[in-house]
Amino acid sequence: MAHIPAARWGLLVFALGIVLLVVVFILAYGLFASTTGALVQADSLPPDSLPPL
């Protein structure tokens, strides 16, 4: 196995952390956008079309 310098490992871990952070932000934005869309759609429905609580 080739010897990889510690700085290269640090850069690799840092890059993977940034990628993971971006993925989490994308998932959070997608969840927020879909929830907002569902709330807007539910708000525009007539009151009698909603099921009773």
Order of alpha helices (4+ residues) and beta strands (2+ residues): alpha
